[in-house]
Amino acid sequence: MDTQTYQLTASELENLAKLCHNWRFPILSRGTWQEAQVTAGGIPITEIDATLQSQYIPRLFFAGEILDLHGECGGYNLECAWRLGQYAGQCAWHTIQNIC
């Protein structure tokens, strides 16, 4: 279907939302510890402030997987990375507005 999202009817959008919500991805296997992409490390959270700005370099913000944060498997680390990225971007924008 080549319909643009804004052209979908309310009923079609509801069906699409149900389809996405009920989409399942079976786990067929998992890799070994040696195949893990990242296991630990990153910038310690003690080196950033509440706005995710470096305590050592003004106007340098960090977010996502560069930080030394750990969470449960299952997408929680990715969700944290996305939310912190959005938050760091907003904080950086506000910081720049006050400087310029």
PyMOL commands that set and color helices and strands:
alter all, ss='L'
color gray80, all
select helices_A, chain A and resi 5-7+10-21+33-35+45-47+64-66+76-99
alter helices_A, ss='H'
color red, helices_A
deselect
rebuild
show_as cartoon
